Amino acid sequence: MTKAQIVNEISKATGIEKANVLATVENFMEVVKDSLANGENVYLRGFGSFIVKTRSQKTARNISKNETIIIPEHKIPAFKPAKVFMEEVK
């Protein structure tokens, strides 16, 4: 499902104009991105959590140059669904 489809579904269900729904959805995504960029997790009860995970340093190989490189420790965004959400998908 795309962002446009989500906006259409919310607009149909609530009767709110698509432009207002689109602005709300984009603002929500911006708040989540900013929070994760600042190292803050976002918890949505009954839906899930947007969290920041830390990947540890590891050694990798560049096959074309036949050399070993070190990938430093870094952070990545992740989503952990709530138990209620998991049960509904199963």
Phi and psi restraints in degrees (range 20) as a CNS / XPLOR table:
assign (resid 1 and name C) (resid 2 and name N)
       (resid 2 and name CA) (resid 2 and name C) 1.0 -93.0 20.0 2
assign (resid 2 and name N) (resid 2 and name CA)
       (resid 2 and name C) (resid 3 and name N) 1.0 170.2 20.0 2
assign (resid 2 and name C) (resid 3 and name N)
       (resid 3 and name CA) (resid 3 and name C) 1.0 -61.2 20.0 2
assign (resid 3 and name N) (resid 3 and name CA)
       (resid 3 and name C) (resid 4 and name N) 1.0 -39.3 20.0 2
assign (resid 3 and name C) (resid 4 and name N)
       (resid 4 and name CA) (resid 4 and name C) 1.0 -62.8 20.0 2
assign (resid 4 and name N) (resid 4 and name CA)
       (resid 4 and name C) (resid 5 and name N) 1.0 -39.6 20.0 2
assign (resid 4 and name C) (resid 5 and name N)
       (resid 5 and name CA) (resid 5 and name C) 1.0 -67.6 20.0 2
assign (resid 5 and name N) (resid 5 and name CA)
       (resid 5 and name C) (resid 6 and name N) 1.0 -38.2 20.0 2
assign (resid 5 and name C) (resid 6 and name N)
       (resid 6 and name CA) (resid 6 and name C) 1.0 -62.8 20.0 2
assign (resid 6 and name N) (resid 6 and name CA)
       (resid 6 and name C) (resid 7 and name N) 1.0 -44.7 20.0 2
assign (resid 6 and name C) (resid 7 and name N)
       (resid 7 and name CA) (resid 7 and name C) 1.0 -60.8 20.0 2
assign (resid 7 and name N) (resid 7 and name CA)
       (resid 7 and name C) (resid 8 and name N) 1.0 -43.5 20.0 2
assign (resid 7 and name C) (resid 8 and name N)
       (resid 8 and name CA) (resid 8 and name C) 1.0 -61.0 20.0 2
assign (resid 8 and name N) (resid 8 and name CA)
       (resid 8 and name C) (resid 9 and name N) 1.0 -44.6 20.0 2
assign (resid 8 and name C) (resid 9 and name N)
       (resid 9 and name CA) (resid 9 and name C) 1.0 -63.4 20.0 2
assign (resid 9 and name N) (resid 9 and name CA)
       (resid 9 and name C) (resid 10 and name N) 1.0 -44.5 20.0 2
assign (resid 9 and name C) (resid 10 and name N)
       (resid 10 and name CA) (resid 10 and name C) 1.0 -66.3 20.0 2
assign (resid 10 and name N) (resid 10 and name CA)
       (resid 10 and name C) (resid 11 and name N) 1.0 -40.2 20.0 2
assign (resid 10 and name C) (resid 11 and name N)
       (resid 11 and name CA) (resid 11 and name C) 1.0 -62.5 20.0 2
assign (resid 11 and name N) (resid 11 and name CA)
       (resid 11 and name C) (resid 12 and name N) 1.0 -43.3 20.0 2
assign (resid 11 and name C) (resid 12 and name N)
       (resid 12 and name CA) (resid 12 and name C) 1.0 -63.8 20.0 2
assign (resid 12 and name N) (resid 12 and name CA)
       (resid 12 and name C) (resid 13 and name N) 1.0 -44.0 20.0 2
assign (resid 12 and name C) (resid 13 and name N)
       (resid 13 and name CA) (resid 13 and name C) 1.0 -70.4 20.0 2
assign (resid 13 and name N) (resid 13 and name CA)
       (resid 13 and name C) (resid 14 and name N) 1.0 -33.5 20.0 2
assign (resid 13 and name C) (resid 14 and name N)
       (resid 14 and name CA) (resid 14 and name C) 1.0 -105.0 20.0 2
assign (resid 14 and name N) (resid 14 and name CA)
       (resid 14 and name C) (resid 15 and name N) 1.0 -20.5 20.0 2
assign (resid 14 and name C) (resid 15 and name N)
       (resid 15 and name CA) (resid 15 and name C) 1.0 81.0 20.0 2
assign (resid 15 and name N) (resid 15 and name CA)
       (resid 15 and name C) (resid 16 and name N) 1.0 7.8 20.0 2
assign (resid 15 and name C) (resid 16 and name N)
       (resid 16 and name CA) (resid 16 and name C) 1.0 -83.6 20.0 2
assign (resid 16 and name N) (resid 16 and name CA)
       (resid 16 and name C) (resid 17 and name N) 1.0 146.1 20.0 2
assign (resid 16 and name C) (resid 17 and name N)
       (resid 17 and name CA) (resid 17 and name C) 1.0 -60.5 20.0 2
assign (resid 17 and name N) (resid 17 and name CA)
       (resid 17 and name C) (resid 18 and name N) 1.0 146.3 20.0 2
assign (resid 17 and name C) (resid 18 and name N)
       (resid 18 and name CA) (resid 18 and name C) 1.0 -59.6 20.0 2
assign (resid 18 and name N) (resid 18 and name CA)
       (resid 18 and name C) (resid 19 and name N) 1.0 -37.5 20.0 2
assign (resid 18 and name C) (resid 19 and name N)
       (resid 19 and name CA) (resid 19 and name C) 1.0 -62.4 20.0 2
assign (resid 19 and name N) (resid 19 and name CA)
       (resid 19 and name C) (resid 20 and name N) 1.0 -41.0 20.0 2
assign (resid 19 and name C) (resid 20 and name N)
       (resid 20 and name CA) (resid 20 and name C) 1.0 -69.1 20.0 2
assign (resid 20 and name N) (resid 20 and name CA)
       (resid 20 and name C) (resid 21 and name N) 1.0 -40.1 20.0 2
assign (resid 20 and name C) (resid 21 and name N)
       (resid 21 and name CA) (resid 21 and name C) 1.0 -64.8 20.0 2
assign (resid 21 and name N) (resid 21 and name CA)
       (resid 21 and name C) (resid 22 and name N) 1.0 -43.3 20.0 2
assign (resid 21 and name C) (resid 22 and name N)
       (resid 22 and name CA) (resid 22 and name C) 1.0 -60.2 20.0 2
assign (resid 22 and name N) (resid 22 and name CA)
       (resid 22 and name C) (resid 23 and name N) 1.0 -45.0 20.0 2
assign (resid 22 and name C) (resid 23 and name N)
       (resid 23 and name CA) (resid 23 and name C) 1.0 -61.6 20.0 2
assign (resid 23 and name N) (resid 23 and name CA)
       (resid 23 and name C) (resid 24 and name N) 1.0 -40.6 20.0 2
assign (resid 23 and name C) (resid 24 and name N)
       (resid 24 and name CA) (resid 24 and name C) 1.0 -65.4 20.0 2
assign (resid 24 and name N) (resid 24 and name CA)
       (resid 24 and name C) (resid 25 and name N) 1.0 -45.5 20.0 2
assign (resid 24 and name C) (resid 25 and name N)
       (resid 25 and name CA) (resid 25 and name C) 1.0 -62.9 20.0 2
assign (resid 25 and name N) (resid 25 and name CA)
       (resid 25 and name C) (resid 26 and name N) 1.0 -43.7 20.0 2
assign (resid 25 and name C) (resid 26 and name N)
       (resid 26 and name CA) (resid 26 and name C) 1.0 -66.2 20.0 2
assign (resid 26 and name N) (resid 26 and name CA)
       (resid 26 and name C) (resid 27 and name N) 1.0 -38.6 20.0 2
assign (resid 26 and name C) (resid 27 and name N)
       (resid 27 and name CA) (resid 27 and name C) 1.0 -64.8 20.0 2
assign (resid 27 and name N) (resid 27 and name CA)
       (resid 27 and name C) (resid 28 and name N) 1.0 -39.8 20.0 2
assign (resid 27 and name C) (resid 28 and name N)
       (resid 28 and name CA) (resid 28 and name C) 1.0 -59.3 20.0 2
assign (resid 28 and name N) (resid 28 and name CA)
       (resid 28 and name C) (resid 29 and name N) 1.0 -48.0 20.0 2
assign (resid 28 and name C) (resid 29 and name N)
       (resid 29 and name CA) (resid 29 and name C) 1.0 -63.4 20.0 2
assign (resid 29 and name N) (resid 29 and name CA)
       (resid 29 and name C) (resid 30 and name N) 1.0 -37.6 20.0 2
assign (resid 29 and name C) (resid 30 and name N)
       (resid 30 and name CA) (resid 30 and name C) 1.0 -65.5 20.0 2
assign (resid 30 and name N) (resid 30 and name CA)
       (resid 30 and name C) (resid 31 and name N) 1.0 -41.5 20.0 2
assign (resid 30 and name C) (resid 31 and name N)
       (resid 31 and name CA) (resid 31 and name C) 1.0 -63.8 20.0 2
assign (resid 31 and name N) (resid 31 and name CA)
       (resid 31 and name C) (resid 32 and name N) 1.0 -42.3 20.0 2
assign (resid 31 and name C) (resid 32 and name N)
       (resid 32 and name CA) (resid 32 and name C) 1.0 -63.4 20.0 2
assign (resid 32 and name N) (resid 32 and name CA)
       (resid 32 and name C) (resid 33 and name N) 1.0 -46.2 20.0 2
assign (resid 32 and name C) (resid 33 and name N)
       (resid 33 and name CA) (resid 33 and name C) 1.0 -61.6 20.0 2
assign (resid 33 and name N) (resid 33 and name CA)
       (resid 33 and name C) (resid 34 and name N) 1.0 -45.0 20.0 2
assign (resid 33 and name C) (resid 34 and name N)
       (resid 34 and name CA) (resid 34 and name C) 1.0 -63.8 20.0 2
assign (resid 34 and name N) (resid 34 and name CA)
       (resid 34 and name C) (resid 35 and name N) 1.0 -40.9 20.0 2
assign (resid 34 and name C) (resid 35 and name N)
       (resid 35 and name CA) (resid 35 and name C) 1.0 -63.1 20.0 2
assign (resid 35 and name N) (resid 35 and name CA)
       (resid 35 and name C) (resid 36 and name N) 1.0 -45.8 20.0 2
assign (resid 35 and name C) (resid 36 and name N)
       (resid 36 and name CA) (resid 36 and name C) 1.0 -65.8 20.0 2
assign (resid 36 and name N) (resid 36 and name CA)
       (resid 36 and name C) (resid 37 and name N) 1.0 -38.0 20.0 2
assign (resid 36 and name C) (resid 37 and name N)
       (resid 37 and name CA) (resid 37 and name C) 1.0 -63.4 20.0 2
assign (resid 37 and name N) (resid 37 and name CA)
       (resid 37 and name C) (resid 38 and name N) 1.0 -30.2 20.0 2
assign (resid 37 and name C) (resid 38 and name N)
       (resid 38 and name CA) (resid 38 and name C) 1.0 -89.3 20.0 2
assign (resid 38 and name N) (resid 38 and name CA)
       (resid 38 and name C) (resid 39 and name N) 1.0 6.1 20.0 2
assign (resid 38 and name C) (resid 39 and name N)
       (resid 39 and name CA) (resid 39 and name C) 1.0 83.1 20.0 2
assign (resid 39 and name N) (resid 39 and name CA)
       (resid 39 and name C) (resid 40 and name N) 1.0 11.5 20.0 2
assign (resid 39 and name C) (resid 40 and name N)
       (resid 40 and name CA) (resid 40 and name C) 1.0 -98.0 20.0 2
assign (resid 40 and name N) (resid 40 and name CA)
       (resid 40 and name C) (resid 41 and name N) 1.0 134.6 20.0 2
assign (resid 40 and name C) (resid 41 and name N)
       (resid 41 and name CA) (resid 41 and name C) 1.0 -82.9 20.0 2
assign (resid 41 and name N) (resid 41 and name CA)
       (resid 41 and name C) (resid 42 and name N) 1.0 154.5 20.0 2
assign (resid 41 and name C) (resid 42 and name N)
       (resid 42 and name CA) (resid 42 and name C) 1.0 -118.2 20.0 2
assign (resid 42 and name N) (resid 42 and name CA)
       (resid 42 and name C) (resid 43 and name N) 1.0 122.5 20.0 2
assign (resid 42 and name C) (resid 43 and name N)
       (resid 43 and name CA) (resid 43 and name C) 1.0 -112.2 20.0 2
assign (resid 43 and name N) (resid 43 and name CA)
       (resid 43 and name C) (resid 44 and name N) 1.0 123.3 20.0 2
assign (resid 43 and name C) (resid 44 and name N)
       (resid 44 and name CA) (resid 44 and name C) 1.0 -118.4 20.0 2
assign (resid 44 and name N) (resid 44 and name CA)
       (resid 44 and name C) (resid 45 and name N) 1.0 102.1 20.0 2
assign (resid 44 and name C) (resid 45 and name N)
       (resid 45 and name CA) (resid 45 and name C) 1.0 -57.4 20.0 2
assign (resid 45 and name N) (resid 45 and name CA)
       (resid 45 and name C) (resid 46 and name N) 1.0 130.9 20.0 2
assign (resid 45 and name C) (resid 46 and name N)
       (resid 46 and name CA) (resid 46 and name C) 1.0 85.0 20.0 2
assign (resid 46 and name N) (resid 46 and name CA)
       (resid 46 and name C) (resid 47 and name N) 1.0 -8.3 20.0 2
assign (resid 46 and name C) (resid 47 and name N)
       (resid 47 and name CA) (resid 47 and name C) 1.0 -117.6 20.0 2
assign (resid 47 and name N) (resid 47 and name CA)
       (resid 47 and name C) (resid 48 and name N) 1.0 -57.7 20.0 2
assign (resid 47 and name C) (resid 48 and name N)
       (resid 48 and name CA) (resid 48 and name C) 1.0 158.9 20.0 2
assign (resid 48 and name N) (resid 48 and name CA)
       (resid 48 and name C) (resid 49 and name N) 1.0 -171.6 20.0 2
assign (resid 48 and name C) (resid 49 and name N)
       (resid 49 and name CA) (resid 49 and name C) 1.0 -128.3 20.0 2
assign (resid 49 and name N) (resid 49 and name CA)
       (resid 49 and name C) (resid 50 and name N) 1.0 134.8 20.0 2
assign (resid 49 and name C) (resid 50 and name N)
       (resid 50 and name CA) (resid 50 and name C) 1.0 -95.2 20.0 2
assign (resid 50 and name N) (resid 50 and name CA)
       (resid 50 and name C) (resid 51 and name N) 1.0 116.9 20.0 2
assign (resid 50 and name C) (resid 51 and name N)
       (resid 51 and name CA) (resid 51 and name C) 1.0 -125.9 20.0 2
assign (resid 51 and name N) (resid 51 and name CA)
       (resid 51 and name C) (resid 52 and name N) 1.0 162.1 20.0 2
assign (resid 51 and name C) (resid 52 and name N)
       (resid 52 and name CA) (resid 52 and name C) 1.0 -105.7 20.0 2
assign (resid 52 and name N) (resid 52 and name CA)
       (resid 52 and name C) (resid 53 and name N) 1.0 121.1 20.0 2
assign (resid 52 and name C) (resid 53 and name N)
       (resid 53 and name CA) (resid 53 and name C) 1.0 -105.3 20.0 2
assign (resid 53 and name N) (resid 53 and name CA)
       (resid 53 and name C) (resid 54 and name N) 1.0 149.0 20.0 2
assign (resid 53 and name C) (resid 54 and name N)
       (resid 54 and name CA) (resid 54 and name C) 1.0 -106.3 20.0 2
assign (resid 54 and name N) (resid 54 and name CA)
       (resid 54 and name C) (resid 55 and name N) 1.0 122.3 20.0 2
assign (resid 54 and name C) (resid 55 and name N)
       (resid 55 and name CA) (resid 55 and name C) 1.0 -92.1 20.0 2
assign (resid 55 and name N) (resid 55 and name CA)
       (resid 55 and name C) (resid 56 and name N) 1.0 131.5 20.0 2
assign (resid 55 and name C) (resid 56 and name N)
       (resid 56 and name CA) (resid 56 and name C) 1.0 -76.4 20.0 2
assign (resid 56 and name N) (resid 56 and name CA)
       (resid 56 and name C) (resid 57 and name N) 1.0 164.1 20.0 2
assign (resid 56 and name C) (resid 57 and name N)
       (resid 57 and name CA) (resid 57 and name C) 1.0 -64.3 20.0 2
assign (resid 57 and name N) (resid 57 and name CA)
       (resid 57 and name C) (resid 58 and name N) 1.0 142.6 20.0 2
assign (resid 57 and name C) (resid 58 and name N)
       (resid 58 and name CA) (resid 58 and name C) 1.0 -145.9 20.0 2
assign (resid 58 and name N) (resid 58 and name CA)
       (resid 58 and name C) (resid 59 and name N) 1.0 163.1 20.0 2
assign (resid 58 and name C) (resid 59 and name N)
       (resid 59 and name CA) (resid 59 and name C) 1.0 -102.3 20.0 2
assign (resid 59 and name N) (resid 59 and name CA)
       (resid 59 and name C) (resid 60 and name N) 1.0 133.6 20.0 2
assign (resid 59 and name C) (resid 60 and name N)
       (resid 60 and name CA) (resid 60 and name C) 1.0 -130.9 20.0 2
assign (resid 60 and name N) (resid 60 and name CA)
       (resid 60 and name C) (resid 61 and name N) 1.0 172.3 20.0 2
assign (resid 60 and name C) (resid 61 and name N)
       (resid 61 and name CA) (resid 61 and name C) 1.0 -124.7 20.0 2
assign (resid 61 and name N) (resid 61 and name CA)
       (resid 61 and name C) (resid 62 and name N) 1.0 137.3 20.0 2
assign (resid 61 and name C) (resid 62 and name N)
       (resid 62 and name CA) (resid 62 and name C) 1.0 -94.2 20.0 2
assign (resid 62 and name N) (resid 62 and name CA)
       (resid 62 and name C) (resid 63 and name N) 1.0 102.8 20.0 2
assign (resid 62 and name C) (resid 63 and name N)
       (resid 63 and name CA) (resid 63 and name C) 1.0 -65.2 20.0 2
assign (resid 63 and name N) (resid 63 and name CA)
       (resid 63 and name C) (resid 64 and name N) 1.0 -38.9 20.0 2
assign (resid 63 and name C) (resid 64 and name N)
       (resid 64 and name CA) (resid 64 and name C) 1.0 -65.7 20.0 2
assign (resid 64 and name N) (resid 64 and name CA)
       (resid 64 and name C) (resid 65 and name N) 1.0 -34.0 20.0 2
assign (resid 64 and name C) (resid 65 and name N)
       (resid 65 and name CA) (resid 65 and name C) 1.0 -101.0 20.0 2
assign (resid 65 and name N) (resid 65 and name CA)
       (resid 65 and name C) (resid 66 and name N) 1.0 -5.2 20.0 2
assign (resid 65 and name C) (resid 66 and name N)
       (resid 66 and name CA) (resid 66 and name C) 1.0 54.9 20.0 2
assign (resid 66 and name N) (resid 66 and name CA)
       (resid 66 and name C) (resid 67 and name N) 1.0 49.8 20.0 2
assign (resid 66 and name C) (resid 67 and name N)
       (resid 67 and name CA) (resid 67 and name C) 1.0 -132.7 20.0 2
assign (resid 67 and name N) (resid 67 and name CA)
       (resid 67 and name C) (resid 68 and name N) 1.0 156.1 20.0 2
assign (resid 67 and name C) (resid 68 and name N)
       (resid 68 and name CA) (resid 68 and name C) 1.0 -95.1 20.0 2
assign (resid 68 and name N) (resid 68 and name CA)
       (resid 68 and name C) (resid 69 and name N) 1.0 136.1 20.0 2
assign (resid 68 and name C) (resid 69 and name N)
       (resid 69 and name CA) (resid 69 and name C) 1.0 -125.8 20.0 2
assign (resid 69 and name N) (resid 69 and name CA)
       (resid 69 and name C) (resid 70 and name N) 1.0 155.0 20.0 2
assign (resid 69 and name C) (resid 70 and name N)
       (resid 70 and name CA) (resid 70 and name C) 1.0 -108.5 20.0 2
assign (resid 70 and name N) (resid 70 and name CA)
       (resid 70 and name C) (resid 71 and name N) 1.0 123.8 20.0 2
assign (resid 70 and name C) (resid 71 and name N)
       (resid 71 and name CA) (resid 71 and name C) 1.0 -93.4 20.0 2
assign (resid 71 and name N) (resid 71 and name CA)
       (resid 71 and name C) (resid 72 and name N) 1.0 117.0 20.0 2
assign (resid 71 and name C) (resid 72 and name N)
       (resid 72 and name CA) (resid 72 and name C) 1.0 -70.3 20.0 2
assign (resid 72 and name N) (resid 72 and name CA)
       (resid 72 and name C) (resid 73 and name N) 1.0 165.5 20.0 2
assign (resid 72 and name C) (resid 73 and name N)
       (resid 73 and name CA) (resid 73 and name C) 1.0 -60.2 20.0 2
assign (resid 73 and name N) (resid 73 and name CA)
       (resid 73 and name C) (resid 74 and name N) 1.0 136.7 20.0 2
assign (resid 73 and name C) (resid 74 and name N)
       (resid 74 and name CA) (resid 74 and name C) 1.0 -149.8 20.0 2
assign (resid 74 and name N) (resid 74 and name CA)
       (resid 74 and name C) (resid 75 and name N) 1.0 164.8 20.0 2
assign (resid 74 and name C) (resid 75 and name N)
       (resid 75 and name CA) (resid 75 and name C) 1.0 -106.9 20.0 2
assign (resid 75 and name N) (resid 75 and name CA)
       (resid 75 and name C) (resid 76 and name N) 1.0 146.2 20.0 2
assign (resid 75 and name C) (resid 76 and name N)
       (resid 76 and name CA) (resid 76 and name C) 1.0 -135.1 20.0 2
assign (resid 76 and name N) (resid 76 and name CA)
       (resid 76 and name C) (resid 77 and name N) 1.0 149.0 20.0 2
assign (resid 76 and name C) (resid 77 and name N)
       (resid 77 and name CA) (resid 77 and name C) 1.0 -79.2 20.0 2
assign (resid 77 and name N) (resid 77 and name CA)
       (resid 77 and name C) (resid 78 and name N) 1.0 148.8 20.0 2
assign (resid 77 and name C) (resid 78 and name N)
       (resid 78 and name CA) (resid 78 and name C) 1.0 -147.3 20.0 2
assign (resid 78 and name N) (resid 78 and name CA)
       (resid 78 and name C) (resid 79 and name N) 1.0 159.7 20.0 2
assign (resid 78 and name C) (resid 79 and name N)
       (resid 79 and name CA) (resid 79 and name C) 1.0 -121.8 20.0 2
assign (resid 79 and name N) (resid 79 and name CA)
       (resid 79 and name C) (resid 80 and name N) 1.0 131.0 20.0 2
assign (resid 79 and name C) (resid 80 and name N)
       (resid 80 and name CA) (resid 80 and name C) 1.0 -119.1 20.0 2
assign (resid 80 and name N) (resid 80 and name CA)
       (resid 80 and name C) (resid 81 and name N) 1.0 110.3 20.0 2
assign (resid 80 and name C) (resid 81 and name N)
       (resid 81 and name CA) (resid 81 and name C) 1.0 -68.9 20.0 2
assign (resid 81 and name N) (resid 81 and name CA)
       (resid 81 and name C) (resid 82 and name N) 1.0 150.4 20.0 2
assign (resid 81 and name C) (resid 82 and name N)
       (resid 82 and name CA) (resid 82 and name C) 1.0 -72.5 20.0 2
assign (resid 82 and name N) (resid 82 and name CA)
       (resid 82 and name C) (resid 83 and name N) 1.0 159.6 20.0 2
assign (resid 82 and name C) (resid 83 and name N)
       (resid 83 and name CA) (resid 83 and name C) 1.0 -59.6 20.0 2
assign (resid 83 and name N) (resid 83 and name CA)
       (resid 83 and name C) (resid 84 and name N) 1.0 -40.8 20.0 2
assign (resid 83 and name C) (resid 84 and name N)
       (resid 84 and name CA) (resid 84 and name C) 1.0 -61.0 20.0 2
assign (resid 84 and name N) (resid 84 and name CA)
       (resid 84 and name C) (resid 85 and name N) 1.0 -42.0 20.0 2
assign (resid 84 and name C) (resid 85 and name N)
       (resid 85 and name CA) (resid 85 and name C) 1.0 -64.2 20.0 2
assign (resid 85 and name N) (resid 85 and name CA)
       (resid 85 and name C) (resid 86 and name N) 1.0 -45.2 20.0 2
assign (resid 85 and name C) (resid 86 and name N)
       (resid 86 and name CA) (resid 86 and name C) 1.0 -60.7 20.0 2
assign (resid 86 and name N) (resid 86 and name CA)
       (resid 86 and name C) (resid 87 and name N) 1.0 -43.5 20.0 2
assign (resid 86 and name C) (resid 87 and name N)
       (resid 87 and name CA) (resid 87 and name C) 1.0 -64.6 20.0 2
assign (resid 87 and name N) (resid 87 and name CA)
       (resid 87 and name C) (resid 88 and name N) 1.0 -37.5 20.0 2
assign (resid 87 and name C) (resid 88 and name N)
       (resid 88 and name CA) (resid 88 and name C) 1.0 -68.6 20.0 2
assign (resid 88 and name N) (resid 88 and name CA)
       (resid 88 and name C) (resid 89 and name N) 1.0 -34.8 20.0 2
assign (resid 88 and name C) (resid 89 and name N)
       (resid 89 and name CA) (resid 89 and name C) 1.0 -74.1 20.0 2
assign (resid 89 and name N) (resid 89 and name CA)
       (resid 89 and name C) (resid 90 and name N) 1.0 -35.3 20.0 2
